[in-house]
Structure formats: structure tokens, C-alpha cells
Amino acid sequence: MGMVEVSIAQRRAERARRIEAIQGNRNPFIWGESPSTPPTTPAVIASDNRAIVGNKRTKVYHRPDCPGATKVSQQNLVRFTNEAEAQKAGYRLARSCP
């Protein structure tokens, strides 16, 4: 019975290695680990030209590098100087932002 358990564990580890090779990164959740530190993203990105745009209807904001930043309709568009300002106004970061 011990050999079967080792074999299953080896197969799972090999499967995880193949998934990581396809994705191009190590996913700690596949290995049953939790990440030691959260991903580092700047908490505040300053913008002189008020490039942080929000959607009044959805209460979602987009940084300039987000795919949806140019897709917010003019009637729902609101501009912010930085992310902190948007968050203070009750907006959350769009899920499509990197």
C-alpha cells in the first residue's frame, strides 16, 4: 500500500511540474503552499493628467495600463489623480488590470 501512495504522490508532483511548465511560473497553490508574501503592486500610482479612470455605474477604476481604461463610456467616466483617491471614493480596481 505504501508503494501506491508514493506512486500517486509522484504522479501529482509530475502533473504539477507540467502545469508550471505550461504556465511559465510556479504556483504555490498547486503544491499546497500559501504564498509567503502577497504579490507586489504599487498601492498608489500618481498621475499628473488624471489618467486613473473610474466607472460611476460599476464603482470600478482602471489604471492606464488596464485593458478597460479606454472602454468606459463618457456618461459613466470619472477621473482620479491616483489610486488612493479612487479607493477613498469607494471604487475598487478592475479585475482585468494586471
Residue, then its C-alpha position, 0 to 999 in steps of 0.5 A: m500500500g505504501m508503494v501506491e501512495v508514493s506512486i500517486a504522490q509522484r504522479r501529482a508532483e509530475r502533473a504539477r511540474r507540467i502545469e508550471a511548465i505550461q504556465g511559465n511560473r510556479n504556483p504555490f497553490i498547486w503544491g499546497e503552499s500559501p504564498s509567503t508574501p502577497p504579490t507586489t503592486p504599487a498601492v498608489i500610482a500618481s498621475d499628473n493628467r488624471a489618467i486613473v479612470g473610474n466607472k460611476r455605474t460599476k464603482v470600478y477604476h482602471r489604471p492606464d495600463c488596464p485593458g478597460a481604461t479606454k472602454v468606459s463610456q463618457q456618461n459613466l467616466v470619472r477621473f482620479t489623480n491616483e489610486a488612493e483617491a479612487q479607493k477613498a471614493g469607494y471604487r475598487l480596481a478592475r479585475s482585468c488590470p494586471 
